[in-house]
Amino acid sequence: MRFIILIYIFTINIVGFIAFGIDKKRARDKTWRIPESTLFILSLLGGATGNLLGMKTFRHKTQKKKFTMGIPIILLINIFTFVYILHILL
């Protein structure tokens, strides 16, 4: 069970990272964008680390306070949640 949770965490973070890269490219190309709510949902589902790395790597959404403050806060919630879940499974 722990292995499945770790695979989930890894996968959702990769998805979040890629979403920021895609959204940055679409912003430059002036095409349809990924909604900000979707980026936040990915964070809430456990992808805050990937989203934060995507923000830094692609220099995307770094001027928006709701992202520069919101994603790190969600990351802390993710960490506490996953540590709690993994602790229960021990």
C-alpha distances in whole Angstrom, upper triangle without the diagonal:
4,5,5,6,9,10,11,13,14,15,17,19,20,21,23,25,26,27,29,31,32,33,35,37,37,39,41,42,43,41,38,36,32,32,32,30,27,27,26,24,22,22,21,18,17,19,22,21,22,25,26,27,28,31,32,32,34,36,35,35,36,39,37,37,34,32,33,32,30,27,27,27,24,22,23,21,18,18,18,16,13,14,14,11,9,12,11,8,10
4,5,5,6,9,10,11,12,14,15,17,18,20,21,23,24,26,27,29,30,32,33,35,36,38,40,41,42,40,37,35,31,32,31,29,27,26,25,23,21,20,20,17,15,17,19,19,20,23,24,24,26,28,29,29,31,33,33,33,33,37,35,34,32,30,30,30,27,25,24,24,22,20,20,19,16,15,16,14,10,11,12,9,7,10,10,7,9
4,5,5,6,9,10,11,12,14,16,17,18,20,21,23,24,26,27,29,30,32,33,34,36,38,39,40,38,36,34,30,31,30,29,26,25,25,23,20,20,20,17,15,17,19,19,19,22,23,23,25,27,28,28,30,32,32,32,33,36,35,35,33,30,31,30,28,25,25,25,23,20,21,21,17,16,18,16,13,14,15,12,10,13,14,11,12
4,5,5,6,9,10,10,12,14,15,16,18,20,21,22,25,26,27,28,30,32,32,34,36,37,38,36,34,31,28,28,28,26,24,23,23,20,18,19,18,15,14,15,18,18,18,21,23,23,24,26,28,27,29,31,30,31,32,35,34,34,31,29,30,30,27,24,24,25,22,20,21,20,16,17,18,15,12,14,15,12,11,15,14,12,14
4,5,5,6,9,10,11,12,14,15,16,18,20,21,23,25,26,27,29,30,31,33,35,36,37,35,32,30,26,27,26,24,22,21,20,18,16,16,15,12,10,13,15,15,16,18,20,20,22,24,25,26,27,29,28,28,29,33,31,30,28,26,27,26,24,21,21,21,18,16,17,16,13,13,14,12,9,11,12,9,8,12,12,10,13
4,5,5,6,9,10,11,12,14,15,17,18,20,22,23,24,26,27,29,30,32,34,35,36,34,32,29,26,27,26,25,22,21,20,19,16,16,16,13,11,12,14,13,14,17,18,18,20,22,23,23,25,27,27,27,28,31,30,30,28,25,26,25,23,20,20,21,18,16,17,16,13,12,14,13,9,11,13,11,9,13,14,12,14
4,6,5,6,9,10,11,12,14,15,17,18,20,21,22,24,26,27,28,30,32,33,34,32,30,28,24,26,25,24,21,20,20,18,15,16,17,13,12,12,15,14,14,17,19,18,19,22,23,23,24,27,26,27,28,31,30,30,28,25,26,27,24,21,22,22,19,17,19,19,15,15,17,16,12,15,17,14,13,17,17,15,17
4,5,5,6,8,10,11,12,14,15,16,19,20,21,22,24,26,27,28,30,31,32,30,28,25,22,23,22,21,18,17,17,15,12,13,13,10,8,9,13,13,12,15,17,17,18,21,22,22,23,26,24,25,26,29,28,28,25,23,24,24,22,19,20,20,17,15,17,16,13,14,16,13,11,14,15,13,13,16,17,15,18
4,6,5,6,9,10,11,12,14,15,17,19,20,21,23,25,26,27,29,30,31,30,27,25,21,22,21,20,17,16,15,14,11,11,12,9,6,7,10,9,10,12,14,14,15,18,19,19,21,23,22,22,23,27,25,25,23,20,21,21,19,16,16,17,14,12,14,13,10,10,13,11,9,12,14,12,12,15,16,15,17
4,6,5,6,9,10,11,12,14,16,17,18,20,22,23,24,26,28,29,30,29,27,24,21,22,21,21,18,16,17,16,12,12,14,12,9,8,11,10,9,12,14,13,14,17,18,18,19,22,21,22,23,27,26,26,24,21,22,22,20,17,17,19,16,14,16,16,13,13,16,15,12,14,17,15,14,18,20,18,20
4,5,5,6,9,10,11,12,15,16,16,18,20,21,22,24,26,27,28,26,24,22,19,20,20,19,16,15,16,14,11,12,14,11,9,8,12,11,9,12,15,14,14,17,19,18,19,22,21,22,23,27,26,26,24,21,22,23,21,18,19,20,17,15,18,18,14,15,18,17,14,17,19,17,17,21,22,20,22
4,5,5,6,9,10,10,13,14,15,16,18,20,21,22,25,25,26,24,22,19,16,17,16,16,13,11,12,11,7,8,10,7,6,5,9,9,8,10,13,13,13,15,17,17,18,20,19,19,21,24,23,23,21,18,20,20,18,14,16,17,14,13,16,15,12,14,17,15,13,16,18,16,17,20,21,20,23
4,5,5,6,9,10,11,13,14,15,17,19,20,21,23,24,25,24,22,19,16,17,16,16,13,11,12,12,8,8,11,9,7,4,7,6,4,7,9,9,9,12,14,14,15,17,16,17,18,22,21,21,19,16,17,18,16,12,14,16,13,11,14,14,11,13,16,15,13,16,19,17,17,21,22,21,23
4,5,5,6,8,10,11,12,14,16,17,18,20,22,23,24,23,21,18,16,18,17,18,15,12,14,14,10,11,14,12,11,8,10,9,6,8,11,10,9,13,14,13,14,17,16,18,19,22,22,23,21,18,19,21,19,15,17,19,16,14,18,18,15,16,20,19,17,19,22,20,20,24,25,24,26
4,6,5,6,9,10,10,12,14,15,16,18,20,21,22,20,18,16,13,15,15,15,11,10,12,11,8,10,13,11,10,8,10,11,7,8,12,12,10,13,15,14,14,17,15,17,19,22,21,22,20,17,19,20,18,15,17,19,16,15,19,19,15,18,21,19,18,21,23,21,22,25,26,25,27
4,5,5,6,9,10,11,12,14,15,16,19,20,21,19,17,14,11,13,12,12,9,7,9,9,6,7,10,10,9,6,7,8,5,5,9,9,7,10,12,12,12,14,13,13,15,18,17,18,16,13,15,17,15,11,14,16,13,12,16,16,13,16,19,18,17,20,22,21,22,25,26,26,28
4,5,5,7,9,10,11,13,15,16,17,19,20,19,18,15,13,15,14,15,13,10,12,13,10,10,14,13,12,8,9,8,4,5,8,6,5,8,10,9,9,12,11,13,14,18,17,19,17,14,15,17,16,12,14,17,15,14,17,18,16,17,21,20,19,21,24,23,23,26,28,28,29
4,5,5,6,9,10,11,12,14,16,16,18,17,16,13,11,14,14,16,13,11,14,14,11,13,16,15,14,11,12,12,8,8,11,10,7,10,12,11,10,13,12,14,16,19,19,21,20,16,18,20,19,15,18,20,18,17,21,21,19,20,24,23,22,25,27,26,26,29,31,30,32
4,5,5,6,9,10,10,12,14,15,16,14,13,10,8,10,10,12,9,7,11,11,9,11,14,14,14,10,12,13,9,8,11,11,8,10,13,12,11,13,11,12,15,18,17,19,17,14,16,19,17,14,17,19,17,17,20,20,18,21,24,23,22,25,27,26,27,30,31,30,33
4,5,5,6,9,10,10,12,14,15,14,13,10,9,11,10,12,10,8,11,13,10,11,15,15,15,11,11,12,9,7,9,9,5,7,10,9,7,9,7,9,11,14,14,16,15,12,14,16,15,12,15,18,16,16,19,20,18,20,24,23,23,25,28,27,28,31,32,32,34
4,5,5,6,9,10,11,12,14,14,14,11,10,13,13,16,14,11,15,16,14,15,18,18,18,14,14,14,11,10,11,10,6,8,10,8,6,9,8,11,13,16,16,19,18,15,16,19,18,16,18,21,20,19,22,23,21,23,27,26,25,28,30,30,30,33,35,34,36
4,5,5,6,9,10,10,12,11,10,8,8,12,13,15,13,11,15,16,14,16,19,19,19,15,16,17,13,12,14,14,10,11,14,12,10,12,10,13,15,18,18,21,20,17,19,21,20,18,21,23,21,21,25,25,23,25,28,28,27,30,32,31,31,35,36,35,37
4,5,5,6,9,10,10,9,9,6,6,9,10,12,11,9,13,15,13,15,18,18,19,16,16,17,14,11,14,14,10,10,13,13,9,11,8,10,13,15,15,18,17,14,16,19,18,16,19,21,20,20,24,24,23,25,28,27,27,30,32,31,32,35,36,36,38
4,5,5,6,9,10,10,11,8,9,12,12,15,14,12,15,17,16,17,20,21,21,17,17,17,15,12,14,13,10,9,11,10,7,8,6,9,11,13,14,17,17,14,16,19,18,17,19,22,21,21,25,25,24,26,29,29,29,31,34,33,34,37,38,38,40
4,5,5,6,8,9,10,9,11,14,15,18,16,15,18,20,18,20,23,23,23,20,20,20,17,15,17,16,12,13,14,13,9,11,10,12,15,17,17,21,21,18,19,23,22,20,23,26,24,24,28,29,27,29,32,32,31,34,36,35,36,39,40,40,42
4,5,5,6,5,7,6,8,11,13,16,15,14,18,19,18,20,23,23,24,21,21,22,19,16,18,18,14,14,17,16,12,13,11,13,16,17,17,21,20,18,20,23,22,21,24,26,25,25,29,29,28,30,33,32,32,35,37,36,37,40,41,41,43
4,5,5,7,8,7,9,11,12,16,15,14,17,19,19,20,23,24,24,21,21,22,19,16,18,18,14,13,16,15,11,12,9,11,14,14,15,18,18,16,18,21,21,20,23,25,24,25,28,29,28,30,33,32,32,35,37,37,38,41,42,42,44
4,5,8,11,10,13,15,16,20,19,17,21,23,22,23,26,27,27,24,23,24,21,19,20,19,16,15,16,15,11,12,11,13,15,16,17,21,21,19,20,24,24,22,25,28,27,27,31,31,30,32,35,35,35,38,40,39,40,43,44,44,46
4,5,9,10,13,16,17,20,19,19,22,24,23,25,28,28,29,25,25,26,23,21,22,22,18,18,20,18,14,15,14,16,18,19,20,24,24,22,23,27,26,25,28,30,29,29,33,34,32,35,38,37,37,40,42,41,42,45,46,46,48
4,7,8,12,14,16,19,18,18,21,23,23,24,27,28,29,25,25,26,24,21,23,23,19,18,21,20,16,17,14,15,18,18,19,22,22,21,23,26,25,24,28,30,29,29,33,33,32,35,37,37,37,40,42,41,42,45,46,46,48
4,6,10,12,15,17,17,17,20,21,21,23,26,26,27,24,25,26,23,21,23,23,19,19,22,21,17,18,15,16,20,20,20,24,23,21,24,27,25,24,28,30,28,29,33,33,31,34,37,36,36,39,40,39,41,44,45,44,47
4,7,9,12,14,13,14,18,18,18,21,23,23,25,22,23,25,22,19,22,22,19,19,22,21,18,19,16,16,20,20,19,22,21,20,23,25,23,23,26,28,26,27,31,30,29,32,34,33,33,37,38,37,38,41,42,42,44
4,6,9,11,10,11,14,15,15,17,19,20,22,19,19,21,18,16,18,19,15,15,18,18,15,16,12,13,16,17,16,19,18,16,19,21,20,19,22,24,22,23,27,27,25,28,31,30,30,33,35,34,35,38,39,39,41
4,6,8,7,7,11,12,11,14,16,16,18,15,16,18,16,13,16,17,14,14,17,17,15,16,12,12,16,17,15,18,16,14,18,20,17,16,20,21,19,20,24,23,22,25,27,26,26,30,31,30,31,35,35,35,38
4,5,5,7,9,10,11,13,15,16,18,16,16,19,17,14,16,18,15,15,19,19,17,17,13,12,16,16,14,16,14,13,16,18,15,15,19,20,18,19,23,22,21,24,26,25,26,29,30,29,31,34,34,35,38
4,5,5,6,9,10,11,12,14,16,14,13,16,15,12,14,16,14,12,16,18,15,15,12,9,13,14,11,13,10,9,13,14,12,12,15,16,14,16,20,19,19,22,24,23,24,27,28,28,29,32,33,33,36
4,5,5,6,9,10,10,12,14,13,13,17,16,13,15,18,16,15,19,20,18,18,15,13,16,17,13,14,11,11,15,15,12,12,16,16,13,16,19,18,17,21,22,21,22,25,26,25,28,30,30,31,34
4,5,5,6,9,10,10,13,11,12,15,14,11,14,16,14,14,18,19,17,18,15,13,17,18,15,17,14,12,16,17,14,13,16,17,14,16,19,18,17,20,22,20,21,24,25,24,26,29,29,30,32
4,5,5,7,9,10,11,9,9,12,10,8,10,13,11,11,14,15,14,15,12,10,13,15,13,14,12,9,13,14,11,9,13,14,12,13,16,16,15,18,20,19,19,23,24,23,25,28,28,29,31
4,5,5,6,9,10,9,8,12,12,9,11,14,13,12,16,17,17,17,14,12,14,16,13,13,10,8,12,12,8,8,11,11,9,11,14,13,12,16,18,17,18,21,22,21,23,26,26,27,30
4,5,5,6,9,9,9,13,12,10,13,16,15,15,18,20,19,20,17,15,18,19,17,17,13,12,15,15,12,10,14,13,10,12,15,13,12,16,17,15,16,20,20,20,22,24,25,25,28
4,5,5,7,5,7,10,9,8,11,13,12,13,16,17,17,18,16,15,17,19,17,18,15,13,15,16,12,10,13,14,10,11,14,13,11,14,17,15,15,19,20,19,20,23,24,24,26
4,5,5,4,4,8,8,7,9,12,11,12,15,16,17,17,15,14,15,18,16,15,13,10,13,13,9,7,9,10,7,7,11,10,8,11,14,13,13,16,18,17,19,21,22,23,25
4,5,7,7,11,11,10,12,15,15,16,18,20,20,21,18,17,18,20,18,17,14,13,15,14,10,9,11,10,6,8,11,8,7,11,12,11,12,15,16,15,17,20,20,21,24
4,6,8,11,11,11,14,16,16,17,20,21,21,22,20,19,21,23,21,20,17,16,18,17,14,12,14,13,10,10,13,10,8,12,13,11,11,15,15,14,16,19,19,19,22
4,6,8,9,10,12,13,14,16,18,19,20,21,19,19,20,23,21,20,17,15,17,16,13,11,12,12,8,8,10,9,6,9,11,9,8,12,13,12,14,17,17,18,20
4,6,5,6,9,10,10,12,14,15,16,17,16,16,17,20,19,19,16,13,15,15,13,9,11,12,9,8,11,11,8,10,13,12,11,15,17,16,17,20,21,21,23
4,5,5,6,8,10,10,12,14,15,16,14,14,14,17,16,15,13,11,12,12,10,6,7,9,6,5,9,9,7,9,12,12,12,15,17,17,18,20,22,22,24
4,5,5,6,8,10,11,12,14,15,15,15,15,18,17,17,16,13,13,13,12,8,8,11,9,6,9,11,9,9,13,13,12,14,17,17,17,20,22,22,23
4,5,5,6,9,10,10,12,13,13,14,14,18,17,18,17,13,14,15,14,10,11,14,12,10,13,14,12,13,16,16,15,17,20,20,20,23,24,24,26
4,5,5,6,9,10,10,11,10,10,11,15,14,15,13,10,11,12,11,7,9,12,10,9,13,14,12,14,17,17,17,19,21,21,22,25,26,26,28
4,5,5,6,9,10,10,10,10,10,13,13,13,12,9,9,10,10,6,7,11,10,8,12,14,12,13,17,17,17,19,22,22,22,25,27,27,29
4,5,5,6,8,9,10,12,11,15,15,16,16,12,12,14,14,10,11,14,13,11,14,16,15,15,19,19,18,20,23,23,23,26,28,28,29
4,5,5,6,8,7,10,10,14,14,16,15,12,12,15,14,11,12,16,15,13,17,18,16,18,21,21,21,23,26,25,25,28,30,30,31
4,6,6,5,5,6,6,10,11,12,12,9,9,12,12,9,11,14,14,13,16,18,17,18,22,22,22,24,26,27,27,30,32,32,33
4,6,5,7,9,8,11,13,14,15,11,10,13,14,12,12,16,16,14,17,20,19,19,22,24,23,25,27,28,28,30,33,33,34
4,6,8,11,10,14,16,17,18,14,14,17,17,14,15,19,19,17,20,22,20,21,25,25,24,26,29,29,29,32,34,34,35
4,5,9,9,13,14,17,17,14,14,17,18,15,17,20,19,18,22,24,22,23,27,27,26,28,31,31,31,34,36,36,37
4,7,6,9,11,14,15,12,11,15,16,14,15,19,19,18,21,23,22,23,27,27,27,29,32,32,32,35,37,37,38
4,5,8,9,12,13,10,10,14,14,13,15,18,17,17,20,22,21,23,26,26,26,29,31,31,32,34,36,36,38
4,6,6,9,9,6,8,11,11,11,13,15,15,16,19,20,20,22,25,25,26,28,30,30,31,34,35,36,38
4,6,8,9,7,6,10,11,11,12,15,16,16,18,20,20,22,24,25,26,28,30,31,31,34,36,36,38
4,6,9,8,7,10,12,13,14,16,18,18,21,22,23,24,27,28,29,30,32,33,34,36,38,39,41
4,6,5,6,9,10,11,13,14,15,17,19,20,21,23,25,26,27,29,30,31,33,35,36,37,39
4,5,5,6,7,10,11,12,14,15,17,18,19,21,23,24,25,27,28,30,31,33,34,36,38
4,6,6,5,8,10,10,11,13,15,16,17,19,21,21,23,25,26,27,29,31,32,33,35
4,5,5,5,8,10,10,11,14,15,15,18,20,20,21,23,25,26,27,29,31,32,34
4,6,6,7,9,11,11,13,15,16,17,19,21,22,23,25,26,28,29,31,32,34
4,6,6,6,9,10,11,13,14,16,17,19,20,22,23,25,26,27,29,31,32
4,6,5,6,9,10,11,12,14,16,16,18,20,21,22,24,26,27,29,30
4,5,5,6,9,10,10,12,14,15,16,18,20,21,22,24,25,27,28
4,5,5,6,9,10,10,13,14,15,16,18,20,21,22,24,26,27
4,5,5,6,9,10,11,12,14,16,17,18,20,21,23,25,26
4,5,5,6,9,10,10,12,14,15,16,18,20,21,22,24
4,5,5,6,9,10,10,12,14,15,16,18,20,21,22
4,5,5,6,8,10,11,12,14,15,16,18,20,21
4,5,5,6,9,10,11,12,14,15,17,18,20
4,6,5,6,8,10,10,12,14,15,17,18
4,5,5,6,8,10,10,12,14,15,16
4,6,5,6,9,10,10,12,14,15
4,6,5,6,9,10,11,13,15
4,5,5,6,8,10,11,12
4,6,5,6,9,10,11
4,6,5,6,9,10
4,5,5,6,9
4,5,5,6
4,5,5
4,6
4
